[in-house]
Amino acid sequence: MLHHYQYPRRKHLILKTLECCETQCLHLAVDVVVSRLTLCISNDVTGIMLQMPLCT
């Protein structure tokens, strides 16, 4: 009987952990995209100033 109660709880814990990992991965991906965009925009601004756009 004890076995019966433990399983759903463990499953829930695993799902929670996965959810957390997915959220962290998403945040990381967003950070990467944002930093790339920022770099891209600053390269563009520098490029425009030099009349030579660097961001393709």
N, C-alpha and C positions, 0 to 999 in steps of 0.2 A: 504494500500500500504506500509506503514511503517513497518507493521508486516512482510511483505514479505522479506524485506531487513535484518531485525534483525536476523531471524532464522539461515540462513547459517553462519552468522558471529559468532553466539553463538555456533553453532555446531563446527565450526572451532576452537574456543577457547577451547571447551571441548576436542576435539581431540588433540590439542596442549598440554593441561594439562596432558592428559593421556600419550602422547608421552614422556613428561618430567618425569612423574612418572615412566614409564617403564625404561627410561634411568637411572634414579637414582637407581631403584631397581637392574638393571643390574650391575651398578657400585658397589653397595653394595654387591651383590652376588660374583662379581669378587674379591672384597676386602676380603670377608670371605674365599673364596677358596684359595686365595694367602696367607692369614695369616695362614690358616690351613696347607697348603703345607709347608710354612716356618717353622712352628712349627714341622711338621712331619719330615722335613729334619734335623732340629736342633736336634730333638729327636733321629733320626737315627745316626747322627754324634756322639752324646753323647753315644748312645747305642753301636756303633762300638768301640768307645774309651773304653767303659766298657765291650766290647765283649758281649753285650746283647741288640740287637735291640728292641726299644720300639714301633716303628711305624709298625702297621700291616695293 
